Amino acid sequence: MKKGLFITFEGLDGSGKTTQIKLLDDYLREKGFDVVTTIEPGGTEIGGKIRNILLDKGNLDMSHKAETFLFLASRAELVSKVIAPALREGKIVICDRFFDSTVVYQGIARGLEEKQILDMSMWATGKIVPDITFLLSVKISRGKKRMDTASKKRDRIELEKDNFKKKIYKGYLDIARKNKDRIVVIDGEKNMESIFEEIKSKVCEYLKNKK
């Protein structure tokens, strides 16, 4: 099928993903590219409802497997309704989180089987894999400070203890080492402009080589 460019962003909460996604979206649109920016869980009507369930602080006792299946369901809907159609049309798709999050959060941090989670994710997405994944790496303390500064209310997953977040931090670095051809690790503690210059450079290089 005709294929566009699929870019995803990963990292701990407070890593700066939202800011960098907005900067990249604006930059690519200014350059004349057709861009679709989305988020998961969410991005569709059904996905939005699933997102509300997953992030609701009233659901703190949700089982790890139920949590995993909800993420996969939202992702399957997002791929079917948004991501796959956009890529077929040759558009650039930017997504805030994708299957790497589930492998790390549920597979590694929750203690479920990493390979099984990845296999299930491949089934849910029809084996769609990002062309580039930017991992914004920040220390847990920095992420928390940024969220406090922004006065952001914590959702169900953001309320997890530091031990859980340490597993996430390590898990992301582990999968980055296993996927060096796709995952670009960026020091998320640098200033916003420096981070974006690095991201922009990588994307422009990819687009140039893709021609």
C-alpha positions as CSV (number, residue, x, y, z in Angstrom):
1,M,0.0,0.0,0.0
2,K,1.1,3.6,-0.4
3,K,2.8,4.5,2.8
4,G,3.2,7.8,4.6
5,L,5.4,8.4,7.6
6,F,4.5,7.1,11.1
7,I,6.2,8.9,14.0
8,T,5.5,8.1,17.7
9,F,6.6,9.7,21.0
10,E,7.3,7.8,24.2
11,G,8.4,8.6,27.7
12,L,7.5,9.0,31.3
13,D,4.7,11.4,32.2
14,G,6.2,14.9,32.3
15,S,8.8,14.1,29.7
16,G,7.7,16.9,27.4
17,K,6.0,14.7,24.7
18,T,3.0,17.0,24.3
19,T,5.2,20.1,23.7
20,Q,7.4,18.4,21.2
21,I,4.5,16.9,19.3
22,K,2.9,20.3,18.9
23,L,6.2,21.8,17.7
24,L,6.7,19.0,15.2
25,D,3.1,19.2,14.0
26,D,3.3,23.0,13.4
27,Y,6.7,22.7,11.7
28,L,5.6,20.0,9.2
29,R,2.3,21.7,8.4
30,E,4.3,24.9,7.7
31,K,6.4,22.9,5.3
32,G,3.3,21.8,3.4
33,F,3.0,18.2,4.7
34,D,-0.4,16.6,5.3
35,V,-0.2,15.8,9.0
36,V,-2.5,13.7,11.3
37,T,-1.7,14.0,15.0
38,T,-3.4,11.7,17.5
39,I,-3.1,10.2,21.0
40,E,-3.6,6.9,22.7
41,P,-5.4,5.6,24.4
42,G,-8.0,7.7,22.6
43,G,-8.1,9.4,19.2
44,T,-11.5,8.0,18.2
45,E,-15.0,8.1,19.8
46,I,-14.7,4.6,21.1
47,G,-11.0,5.2,22.1
48,G,-12.0,8.3,24.0
49,K,-14.5,6.3,26.1
50,I,-11.8,3.6,26.8
51,R,-9.4,6.3,27.8
52,N,-11.8,7.7,30.4
53,I,-12.1,4.2,31.9
54,L,-8.4,3.6,32.0
55,L,-7.5,7.0,33.5
56,D,-10.4,7.2,36.0
57,K,-9.0,7.3,39.5
58,G,-12.1,5.4,40.6
59,N,-10.8,2.3,38.9
60,L,-7.6,1.9,41.0
61,D,-8.4,-1.8,41.5
62,M,-8.5,-2.7,37.8
63,S,-6.7,-5.9,37.0
64,H,-3.5,-5.7,35.0
65,K,-4.9,-8.0,32.2
66,A,-8.1,-5.9,31.9
67,E,-6.0,-2.8,31.7
68,T,-3.9,-4.4,28.9
69,F,-6.9,-5.4,26.9
70,L,-8.4,-2.0,27.1
71,F,-5.2,-0.4,25.8
72,L,-5.2,-2.9,22.9
73,A,-8.8,-2.3,22.1
74,S,-8.3,1.5,21.9
75,R,-5.2,1.0,19.8
76,A,-6.9,-1.4,17.4
77,E,-9.7,1.1,16.8
78,L,-7.2,4.0,16.4
79,V,-5.2,2.0,13.8
80,S,-8.4,1.0,11.9
81,K,-10.1,4.4,11.9
82,V,-7.2,6.9,11.8
83,I,-3.6,5.6,11.5
84,A,-3.9,3.0,8.7
85,P,-6.1,5.2,6.4
86,A,-3.8,8.2,6.8
87,L,-0.7,6.2,6.0
88,R,-2.4,4.7,2.9
89,E,-3.0,8.2,1.8
90,G,0.7,9.1,2.2
91,K,0.2,11.4,5.2
92,I,2.5,11.9,8.1
93,V,1.0,10.5,11.3
94,I,2.3,11.6,14.7
95,C,1.0,9.6,17.7
96,D,1.5,10.3,21.4
97,R,2.3,6.8,22.6
98,F,1.8,3.5,20.8
99,F,2.6,-0.2,21.5
100,D,6.0,0.5,23.1
101,S,4.0,2.0,26.0
102,T,2.0,-1.2,26.6
103,V,5.2,-3.3,26.3
104,V,6.8,-1.1,29.0
105,Y,3.9,-0.2,31.3
106,Q,2.0,-3.5,31.2
107,G,4.6,-6.0,30.1
108,I,7.6,-4.9,32.1
109,A,6.3,-2.6,34.9
110,R,3.1,-4.6,35.6
111,G,5.0,-7.9,35.4
112,L,3.1,-9.4,32.5
113,E,5.0,-11.3,29.8
114,E,6.8,-8.7,27.5
115,K,6.8,-10.9,24.4
116,Q,3.2,-11.9,24.7
117,I,2.2,-8.2,25.1
118,L,4.2,-7.4,22.0
119,D,2.6,-10.2,20.0
120,M,-0.8,-9.1,21.1
121,S,0.0,-5.5,20.1
122,M,1.1,-6.7,16.6
123,W,-2.2,-8.5,16.2
124,A,-4.2,-5.4,17.4
125,T,-2.3,-3.1,15.0
126,G,-2.2,-5.3,12.0
127,K,1.6,-5.3,12.4
128,I,1.9,-1.6,11.8
129,V,5.2,-0.4,13.3
130,P,6.3,3.3,13.6
131,D,9.0,4.4,11.3
132,I,10.6,6.6,14.0
133,T,10.0,6.6,17.7
134,F,11.3,9.4,19.9
135,L,11.9,8.4,23.5
136,L,12.2,11.5,25.6
137,S,14.2,10.3,28.6
138,V,13.8,12.2,31.9
139,K,14.5,11.4,35.5
140,I,11.4,10.6,37.5
141,S,12.0,13.6,39.7
142,R,12.1,16.0,36.7
143,G,8.9,14.6,35.3
144,K,7.1,15.0,38.6
145,K,8.4,18.6,38.9
146,R,7.2,19.5,35.4
147,M,3.7,18.1,36.2
148,D,3.6,20.0,39.5
149,T,4.7,23.2,37.8
150,A,1.9,22.8,35.2
151,S,-0.5,22.1,38.1
152,K,-1.6,18.9,36.3
153,K,-4.1,16.7,38.1
154,R,-2.8,13.1,38.2
155,D,-4.8,10.3,36.5
156,R,-5.0,6.7,37.7
157,I,-1.7,5.7,36.1
158,E,0.1,8.9,37.0
159,L,-0.7,8.2,40.6
160,E,1.5,5.0,40.6
161,K,4.4,4.9,43.1
162,D,8.0,5.8,42.2
163,N,9.0,2.1,42.1
164,F,6.5,1.5,39.2
165,K,8.0,4.5,37.4
166,K,11.5,3.3,37.9
167,K,10.6,0.1,36.1
168,I,9.1,2.1,33.3
169,Y,12.3,4.3,33.0
170,K,14.5,1.2,32.9
171,G,12.0,-0.6,30.6
172,Y,12.1,2.1,28.0
173,L,15.9,2.2,27.9
174,D,15.9,-1.6,27.5
175,I,13.6,-1.7,24.5
176,A,15.4,1.3,23.0
177,R,18.6,-0.8,23.1
178,K,16.8,-3.6,21.3
179,N,15.4,-1.3,18.6
180,K,18.2,1.1,17.8
181,D,17.1,1.2,14.2
182,R,13.7,2.7,15.1
183,I,13.9,4.3,18.6
184,V,15.8,7.6,19.0
185,V,16.6,8.3,22.6
186,I,16.7,12.0,23.4
187,D,17.8,13.7,26.6
188,G,14.4,15.2,27.7
189,E,16.1,17.3,30.3
190,K,17.7,19.7,27.8
191,N,15.9,22.9,26.9
192,M,12.8,22.7,24.7
193,E,14.5,24.3,21.7
194,S,17.5,22.0,21.7
195,I,15.2,18.9,22.0
196,F,13.1,20.1,19.0
197,E,16.2,20.8,16.9
198,E,17.3,17.2,17.4
199,I,13.8,15.8,16.6
200,K,13.5,18.1,13.5
201,S,16.9,17.0,12.2
202,K,16.0,13.3,12.5
203,V,12.6,13.7,10.8
204,C,14.1,15.9,8.0
205,E,16.8,13.3,7.4
206,Y,14.3,10.5,7.2
207,L,12.1,12.4,4.8
208,K,15.1,13.2,2.6
209,N,16.2,9.6,2.4
210,K,12.6,8.5,1.8
211,K,12.4,10.3,-1.5
